[in-house]
Amino acid sequence: MTKKHRYAICGLSLRGIYQYALPLLGRNRAGGPNFDDRAELVAILDLDRGRVAEFCRQTGRTIPWYAPGAFRKMVRETRPDTLIVTGPDQTHCRHIVAGLDAGCDVITEKPMVIDCRQVRQVQAAEARNGRRLRVAHNYRYAPLHRRLKRLIQSGRLGRVVSVEFTYNLDTWHGSSYFYRWNSERAMSGGLSISKGCHHFDLVNWWLGDVPEEVFAFGGLNYFGRDGALRPRDARGRPFPPAEEKRRCPVFRKHYAGKFDPASNVIGTGWDELFSLPYDRQYPPGERRYLYDDGIAIEDSYSVAVRYRSGATMSYSCNFCTPWEGYILGLNGTKGRLEVVHRSDPDPTGKTNPASDGGLITFYPLFGGKQLIEIPAVAGGHGGADFAIQRDLFVRESAESRQLQLLADSEAGAYAVATGEAVWRSATSRRPVNIARLLGR
Ligand SMILES: NC(=O)c1ccc[n+]([C@@H]2O[C@H](COP(=O)([O-])OP(=O)(O)OC[C@H]3O[C@@H](n4cnc5c(N)ncnc54)[C@H](O)[C@@H]3O)[C@@H](O)[C@H]2O)c1
């Protein structure tokens, strides 16, 4: 029997559980691949011992837990071949570097890290160790996105001249970032990195190009202390915490009847199998909500990007809109591609269950339009999550190699750099040069 590949997970996050741990344990979501015949999960490093213990209890497995300070001990005792980095974004750099220095290969969730200083640390560790770092930019894997890549590669569009990309998150998904760790710049780098990295990576990959300069505006409009959605009394003062939630339109629409407004506990419901505690990350006595004083990131952006080829992009992202998805236009020297894609993840308001497929409209410059339908497939993020699991845990498929689907640290770096340039430009009101930010 061949030896099983040994994986350790750093951060037993929801993403870590559903995308990595369960498929490794042979318990992937319905329709998804399992890898327990070739792989084993040998260790979990997490801040929260109780959370890991509860996961082990509910899955009936004995997987050793290690505290964040016990990284070396974990490697010494459990000898992982590959490290899977799935903690909050700010923890990625430390775990990637420690893993590479320990002689492991590393798979990290997006964003690779939270700023360009960390990019340099990660790439230096990769270079000095000769190990491989893969960045799980799963959004590339959605069938619609692969099809767009093929269309661009085919030359039918000609040279891409400009990109119009509007990404909107609905009131449920977008607001959820503002009561989780993502709302702290020190933890996530802000949403232009934590979320925007998906979009910036997609465009870099579609175009086979890299960004050179970014100019952006951004603001905190809906959430935070002065957020437009914050309920206020007749004299304009905020209500006490429980009353604030009772009157908050987000809470009323998405959480009323499911969570007690007087409690600090609130959640998206994504942990559908286990409902594990988060007691260390979110101490039960600590208030966190959409209008907290400390929130100092943006919830809306308008951005201009210029790429090395001369192509440009106008991008906007808004974290509080009535429906979720994107509107995309790609103008080429031979035509235009358009996509309007709804994903509507809110389980309470799902209006379009088959929305994860899609429709691409191609308009040749001189000729009739062509419709290209992309059927919906099973699996999270429009089927992307199952496809990337196979590439990460078995081998890259022929299509993946051809399309260069699996992102490396250089792709991870440019996605982070674009996101950092966005918030830095929005703050300074000046354009930001990407190479300078990356220290190149
Ligand atoms: N690719 C995607 O589509 C996708 C989707 C969701 C999340 N993500 C990424 O996955 C990662 C996890 O996000 P999530 O929302 O699932 O996380 P989460 O909030 O569900 O979990 C975070 C986990 O990390 C632990 N933790 C906190 N601080 C730690 C530390 N210092 N050291 C070790 N463990 C620590 C917490 O106890 C918790 O178990 C993030 O990088 C996020 O950006 C990617």
The ligand as an SDF file (V2000), in Angstrom:
LIG
                    3D

 44 48  0  0  0  0  0  0  0  0999 V2000
  -12.0220   30.6770   -1.1940 N   0  0  0  0  0  0  0  0  0  0  0  0
  -13.1830   31.0070   -0.6830 C   0  0  0  0  0  0  0  0  0  0  0  0
  -14.1850   31.0400   -1.3800 O   0  0  0  0  0  0  0  0  0  0  0  0
  -13.2760   31.3250    0.7900 C   0  0  0  0  0  0  0  0  0  0  0  0
  -14.5160   31.3760    1.4240 C   0  0  0  0  0  0  0  0  0  0  0  0
  -14.5380   31.6760    2.7940 C   0  0  0  0  0  0  0  0  0  0  0  0
  -13.3590   31.9270    3.4830 C   0  0  0  0  0  0  0  0  0  0  0  0
  -12.1720   31.8870    2.8200 N   0  0  0  0  0  0  0  0  0  0  0  0
  -10.8960   32.1270    3.5340 C   0  0  0  0  0  0  0  0  0  0  0  0
  -10.7410   31.0620    4.4600 O   0  0  0  0  0  0  0  0  0  0  0  0
  -10.1000   31.5220    5.6350 C   0  0  0  0  0  0  0  0  0  0  0  0
  -10.9770   31.2190    6.8430 C   0  0  0  0  0  0  0  0  0  0  0  0
  -12.1310   32.0270    6.8130 O   0  0  0  0  0  0  0  0  0  0  0  0
  -13.4570   31.6250    7.6370 P   0  0  0  0  0  0  0  0  0  0  0  0
  -14.4010   32.7450    7.5040 O   0  0  0  0  0  0  0  0  0  0  0  0
  -13.8970   30.2640    7.2160 O   0  0  0  0  0  0  0  0  0  0  0  0
  -12.8530   31.5900    9.1250 O   0  0  0  0  0  0  0  0  0  0  0  0
  -13.6210   31.3110   10.4930 P   0  0  0  0  0  0  0  0  0  0  0  0
  -13.9030   32.6160   11.1480 O   0  0  0  0  0  0  0  0  0  0  0  0
  -14.7560   30.3790   10.2610 O   0  0  0  0  0  0  0  0  0  0  0  0
  -12.5460   30.5210   11.3690 O   0  0  0  0  0  0  0  0  0  0  0  0
  -11.3230   31.0370   11.8040 C   0  0  0  0  0  0  0  0  0  0  0  0
  -10.6460   29.9290   12.6120 C   0  0  0  0  0  0  0  0  0  0  0  0
   -9.3070   30.3150   12.9070 O   0  0  0  0  0  0  0  0  0  0  0  0
   -9.0770   30.1890   14.3020 C   0  0  0  0  0  0  0  0  0  0  0  0
   -8.0860   31.1850   14.6790 N   0  0  0  0  0  0  0  0  0  0  0  0
   -8.2640   32.4910   14.9680 C   0  0  0  0  0  0  0  0  0  0  0  0
   -7.0830   33.0790   15.2160 N   0  0  0  0  0  0  0  0  0  0  0  0
   -6.1240   32.1140   15.0740 C   0  0  0  0  0  0  0  0  0  0  0  0
   -4.7180   32.0920   15.2030 C   0  0  0  0  0  0  0  0  0  0  0  0
   -4.0330   33.1820   15.5520 N   0  0  0  0  0  0  0  0  0  0  0  0
   -4.0660   30.9390   14.9650 N   0  0  0  0  0  0  0  0  0  0  0  0
   -4.7390   29.8260   14.6230 C   0  0  0  0  0  0  0  0  0  0  0  0
   -6.0850   29.7820   14.5070 N   0  0  0  0  0  0  0  0  0  0  0  0
   -6.7610   30.9150   14.7120 C   0  0  0  0  0  0  0  0  0  0  0  0
  -10.4460   30.3630   14.9570 C   0  0  0  0  0  0  0  0  0  0  0  0
  -10.4860   29.7620   16.2340 O   0  0  0  0  0  0  0  0  0  0  0  0
  -11.3370   29.6500   13.9520 C   0  0  0  0  0  0  0  0  0  0  0  0
  -11.3500   28.2620   14.1730 O   0  0  0  0  0  0  0  0  0  0  0  0
   -9.8480   33.0120    5.4120 C   0  0  0  0  0  0  0  0  0  0  0  0
   -8.5620   33.1940    4.9050 O   0  0  0  0  0  0  0  0  0  0  0  0
  -10.8720   33.3940    4.3760 C   0  0  0  0  0  0  0  0  0  0  0  0
  -10.4790   34.5270    3.6300 O   0  0  0  0  0  0  0  0  0  0  0  0
  -12.1050   31.5730    1.4990 C   0  0  0  0  0  0  0  0  0  0  0  0
  1  2  1  0
  2  3  2  0
  2  4  1  0
  4  5  1  0
  4 44  2  0
  5  6  2  0
  6  7  1  0
  7  8  2  0
  8  9  1  0
  8 44  1  0
  9 10  1  0
  9 42  1  0
 10 11  1  0
 11 12  1  0
 11 40  1  0
 12 13  1  0
 13 14  1  0
 14 15  2  0
 14 16  1  0
 14 17  1  0
 17 18  1  0
 18 19  2  0
 18 20  1  0
 18 21  1  0
 21 22  1  0
 22 23  1  0
 23 24  1  0
 23 38  1  0
 24 25  1  0
 25 26  1  0
 25 36  1  0
 26 27  1  0
 26 35  1  0
 27 28  2  0
 28 29  1  0
 29 30  1  0
 29 35  2  0
 30 31  1  0
 30 32  2  0
 32 33  1  0
 33 34  2  0
 34 35  1  0
 36 37  1  0
 36 38  1  0
 38 39  1  0
 40 41  1  0
 40 42  1  0
 42 43  1  0
M  CHG  2   8   1  16  -1
M  END
$$$$
